Amino acid sequence: MGHTGAHIIAVGNEKGGSGKSTTALHLAVYLLHQGHRVATVDVDSRQQTLTRYVRNRRATLETTGRTVPMPRHVHLPTAWGDSIRENQRTELDIFTKAMAELRDEADYIVIDTPGFDGNLARLAHGVADTLITPINDSMIDLDVLARIDVSTGEPIETSPYSRNVQRARAERLASTGNGTDWVLVRNRIANLGSRNASQVQSAIERVAARLGCRVADGIAERVIFRSLFPVGMTVFDPLDADLLGGAPSMSHVNARQEYRSLVAALRLPRPSSALSEPLRRSA
């Protein structure tokens, strides 16, 4: 990466409940534990899930005295003036300044986006070197990408979200010469039987071929994630019964390996400042 600054990872999907914030913080903390400088950015003013996750993490550190790495976290608010054009100009200015600062301070920037279309979400997609779209492992959730023919599994028509992403990728390539690696991640994978699993896998691969993106296996549905959010921890942090209210299980180990496999599938570039002092400030 060197002189080009941080590698930007956006986590995007216009369907709520797809696991964007959990994915974003787990990726950020994994990279922190690898010794990289990491910044996290939340552009979801409505839910602010990633911001609350980071605040929970900081609160746990303060109350328990634990030592775990913290990302440099920034929350970017939506402008709420009467003029849409003026709001967009304000958001562009805020976003551009924040990214310029973070590019010089971080090796990786992980951006969490809202489950709806908006100017800040489009700006985030437009600067992404890597775009991760978590998709819940069901035919219903594939609708966020394309309308699927239920009889053949073939994509009939791409969704507004997919068209927005394709537009952002084309504009970025034309203006900077840099492409965006779009990776669809099967998330919350459940044991629903081989027929359903193969149906979903086949459909998502066909959609990916239509959209010009890749597919990576994601994370199984696990109860552990519900207990990690309130304390701001991830499966990569030291966990014990006092913190979780119960002893860690094989589910923790399996989830950790799944995220490691996901990071490997992302093929992230290794920054020139590897093993530098991680950023530990948090907003």
CORQUINOR-V991853 format. One record per residue. RES is the residue in three letters. SS is DSSP state (~ for helix, > for strand, _ for the rest). PSI is psi in whole degrees, -180 to 180 (NA if undefined). NEAR is the number of other ideal C-beta (glycine too) atoms within 10 Angstrom. Layout:
((RES | SS | PSI | NEAR) (RES | SS | PSI | NEAR))
//
This chain:
((MET | _ | -57 | 17) (GLY | ~ | -121 | 8) (HIS | ~ | -15 | 5) (THR | ~ | -9 | 12) (GLY | _ | -164 | 17) (ALA | _ | 151 | 23) (HIS | > | 126 | 22) (ILE | > | 125 | 22) (ILE | > | 117 | 26) (ALA | > | 139 | 29) (VAL | > | 111 | 26) (GLY | _ | 144 | 26) (ASN | _ | 130 | 26) (GLU | _ | 9 | 21) (LYS | _ | 125 | 20) (GLY | _ | 158 | 13) (GLY | _ | 21 | 11) (SER | _ | -2 | 23) (GLY | _ | 24 | 20) (LYS | ~ | -50 | 27) (SER | ~ | -39 | 24) (THR | ~ | -43 | 24) (THR | ~ | -44 | 25) (ALA | ~ | -49 | 27) (LEU | ~ | -37 | 28) (HIS | ~ | -41 | 25) (LEU | ~ | -44 | 25) (ALA | ~ | -47 | 30) (VAL | ~ | -37 | 25) (TYR | ~ | -46 | 19) (LEU | ~ | -35 | 25) (LEU | ~ | -44 | 24) (HIS | ~ | -20 | 15) (GLN | _ | -2 | 17) (GLY | _ | 10 | 14) (HIS | _ | 157 | 24) (ARG | _ | 124 | 24) (VAL | > | 135 | 29) (ALA | > | 145 | 26) (THR | > | 142 | 32) (VAL | > | 130 | 28) (ASP | > | 116 | 27) (VAL | _ | 18 | 28) (ASP | _ | 90 | 25) (SER | _ | -24 | 16) (ARG | _ | -52 | 11) (GLN | _ | -41 | 16) (GLN | _ | 38 | 18) (THR | ~ | -44 | 20) (LEU | ~ | -39 | 28) (THR | ~ | -43 | 22) (ARG | ~ | -36 | 16) (TYR | ~ | -46 | 26) (VAL | ~ | -40 | 27) (ARG | ~ | -39 | 16) (ASN | ~ | -38 | 17) (ARG | ~ | -46 | 26) (ARG | ~ | -40 | 14) (ALA | ~ | -39 | 13) (THR | ~ | -41 | 18) (LEU | ~ | -41 | 17) (GLU | ~ | -35 | 9) (THR | ~ | -25 | 9) (THR | ~ | -17 | 12) (GLY | _ | 13 | 7) (ARG | _ | 158 | 15) (THR | _ | 105 | 9) (VAL | _ | 153 | 18) (PRO | _ | 144 | 20) (MET | _ | 140 | 21) (PRO | _ | 160 | 29) (ARG | > | 115 | 22) (HIS | > | 138 | 24) (VAL | > | 132 | 22) (HIS | > | 126 | 19) (LEU | _ | 117 | 21) (PRO | _ | 154 | 13) (THR | _ | 141 | 17) (ALA | _ | 138 | 19) (TRP | _ | 31 | 8) (GLY | _ | 177 | 11) (ASP | _ | -25 | 6) (SER | _ | 119 | 10) (ILE | ~ | -42 | 10) (ARG | ~ | -42 | 8) (GLU | ~ | -38 | 11) (ASN | ~ | -44 | 15) (GLN | ~ | -37 | 17) (ARG | ~ | -41 | 14) (THR | ~ | -45 | 17) (GLU | ~ | -40 | 20) (LEU | ~ | -42 | 14) (ASP | ~ | -46 | 11) (ILE | ~ | -46 | 18) (PHE | ~ | -46 | 20) (THR | ~ | -43 | 12) (LYS | ~ | -43 | 11) (ALA | ~ | -44 | 17) (MET | ~ | -37 | 21) (ALA | ~ | -40 | 10) (GLU | ~ | -45 | 13) (LEU | ~ | -32 | 23) (ARG | ~ | -35 | 17) (ASP | ~ | -18 | 8) (GLU | ~ | -18 | 15) (ALA | _ | 156 | 28) (ASP | _ | -36 | 27) (TYR | > | 140 | 26) (ILE | > | 123 | 29) (VAL | > | 119 | 29) (ILE | > | 127 | 31) (ASP | > | 130 | 30) (THR | _ | 160 | 29) (PRO | _ | 167 | 23) (GLY | _ | 37 | 18) (PHE | _ | 162 | 13) (ASP | _ | 141 | 12) (GLY | _ | 165 | 18) (ASN | ~ | -46 | 18) (LEU | ~ | -38 | 24) (ALA | ~ | -40 | 24) (ARG | ~ | -38 | 18) (LEU | ~ | -41 | 23) (ALA | ~ | -44 | 27) (HIS | ~ | -32 | 24) (GLY | ~ | -20 | 19) (VAL | ~ | -1 | 19) (ALA | _ | 129 | 26) (ASP | _ | -39 | 20) (THR | > | 128 | 20) (LEU | > | 122 | 24) (ILE | > | 125 | 25) (THR | > | 101 | 27) (PRO | > | 135 | 28) (ILE | > | 119 | 24) (ASN | > | 142 | 21) (ASP | _ | 69 | 23) (SER | _ | 156 | 15) (MET | _ | -32 | 14) (ILE | _ | -43 | 9) (ASP | ~ | -16 | 20) (LEU | ~ | -16 | 23) (ASP | ~ | -23 | 14) (VAL | ~ | -19 | 18) (LEU | _ | -41 | 26) (ALA | > | 155 | 22) (ARG | > | 127 | 12) (ILE | > | 137 | 21) (ASP | _ | 114 | 13) (VAL | _ | -24 | 11) (SER | _ | -33 | 6) (THR | _ | -20 | 11) (GLY | _ | 4 | 19) (GLU | _ | 142 | 14) (PRO | > | 130 | 22) (ILE | > | -44 | 11) (GLU | > | 134 | 11) (THR | > | 154 | 16) (SER | _ | 166 | 19) (PRO | ~ | -38 | 10) (TYR | ~ | -47 | 21) (SER | ~ | -39 | 21) (ARG | ~ | -38 | 12) (ASN | ~ | -42 | 17) (VAL | ~ | -45 | 26) (GLN | ~ | -38 | 16) (ARG | ~ | -44 | 13) (ALA | ~ | -41 | 23) (ARG | ~ | -43 | 22) (ALA | ~ | -42 | 12) (GLU | ~ | -40 | 12) (ARG | ~ | -42 | 18) (LEU | ~ | -40 | 12) (ALA | ~ | -36 | 8) (SER | ~ | -31 | 9) (THR | ~ | -17 | 10) (GLY | _ | 4 | 7) (ASN | _ | 133 | 12) (GLY | _ | 170 | 12) (THR | _ | 123 | 22) (ASP | > | 108 | 16) (TRP | > | 122 | 23) (VAL | > | 120 | 21) (LEU | > | 131 | 23) (VAL | > | 116 | 23) (ARG | > | 121 | 21) (ASN | > | 157 | 25) (ARG | _ | 47 | 20) (ILE | > | 127 | 18) (ALA | _ | 160 | 12) (ASN | _ | 80 | 9) (LEU | _ | 9 | 12) (GLY | _ | 152 | 9) (SER | ~ | -34 | 8) (ARG | ~ | -48 | 8) (ASN | ~ | -43 | 14) (ALA | ~ | -45 | 15) (SER | ~ | -33 | 11) (GLN | ~ | -46 | 17) (VAL | ~ | -45 | 21) (GLN | ~ | -45 | 16) (SER | ~ | -44 | 13) (ALA | ~ | -43 | 21) (ILE | ~ | -32 | 24) (GLU | ~ | -36 | 14) (ARG | ~ | -39 | 18) (VAL | ~ | -43 | 23) (ALA | ~ | -41 | 18) (ALA | ~ | -39 | 11) (ARG | ~ | -38 | 16) (LEU | ~ | -11 | 21) (GLY | _ | 42 | 10) (CYS | _ | -180 | 20) (ARG | > | 166 | 15) (VAL | > | 134 | 17) (ALA | > | 143 | 18) (ASP | > | 140 | 15) (GLY | _ | -132 | 25) (ILE | _ | 136 | 24) (ALA | > | 160 | 17) (GLU | _ | 118 | 13) (ARG | _ | 137 | 18) (VAL | _ | -28 | 10) (ILE | ~ | -36 | 19) (PHE | ~ | -28 | 18) (ARG | ~ | -30 | 9) (SER | ~ | -18 | 15) (LEU | ~ | -37 | 25) (PHE | ~ | -48 | 17) (PRO | _ | -26 | 14) (VAL | _ | 1 | 20) (GLY | _ | 20 | 21) (MET | _ | 168 | 24) (THR | _ | 173 | 25) (VAL | _ | -10 | 24) (PHE | _ | -7 | 23) (ASP | _ | 157 | 18) (PRO | _ | 124 | 10) (LEU | _ | 145 | 18) (ASP | _ | 173 | 10) (ALA | ~ | -36 | 9) (ASP | ~ | -38 | 8) (LEU | ~ | -40 | 17) (LEU | ~ | -14 | 17) (GLY | _ | 9 | 9) (GLY | _ | 157 | 12) (ALA | _ | 142 | 9) (PRO | _ | 150 | 15) (SER | _ | -176 | 13) (MET | ~ | -22 | 7) (SER | ~ | -38 | 14) (HIS | ~ | -45 | 17) (VAL | ~ | -44 | 11) (ASN | ~ | -41 | 15) (ALA | ~ | -40 | 21) (ARG | ~ | -43 | 16) (GLN | ~ | -36 | 11) (GLU | ~ | -41 | 17) (TYR | ~ | -37 | 21) (ARG | ~ | -41 | 13) (SER | ~ | -37 | 14) (LEU | ~ | -45 | 22) (VAL | ~ | -41 | 15) (ALA | ~ | -39 | 10) (ALA | ~ | -26 | 15) (LEU | ~ | -23 | 18) (ARG | _ | 48 | 11) (LEU | _ | 142 | 19) (PRO | _ | 148 | 14) (ARG | _ | 122 | 11) (PRO | _ | 154 | 20) (SER | _ | -21 | 11) (SER | _ | 27 | 15) (ALA | _ | 143 | 12) (LEU | _ | 20 | 10) (SER | _ | 170 | 13) (GLU | _ | 122 | 8) (PRO | _ | 151 | 19) (LEU | _ | 136 | 21) (ARG | _ | 10 | 14) (ARG | _ | 148 | 11) (SER | _ | 132 | 17) (ALA | _ | NA | 14))
//
